[in-house]
Amino acid sequence: MRAIEKFRKAFIWTGTDAVSGGKYLVAWRKACRPSNIGGLEILDLNILGYALRLCWE
């Protein structure tokens, strides 16, 4: 899951599959917020996975 998140962040912020650090203009949590409160509506896979596990049980 962490590897997938790493690739997603790298692609969204730089357009490539690698990030050398220090290039983020917005915190990831802020980017995952709904657009009506200033976010980019990017799904946070950790939260989504947690919600799916709750529904599964």
Secondary structure as GFF3:
##gff-version 3
##sequence-region A 1 57
A	DSSP	alpha_helix	2	14	.	.	.	ID=ss1
A	DSSP	alpha_helix	28	31	.	.	.	ID=ss2
A	DSSP	three_ten_helix	35	37	.	.	.	ID=ss3
A	DSSP	alpha_helix	45	56	.	.	.	ID=ss4
###
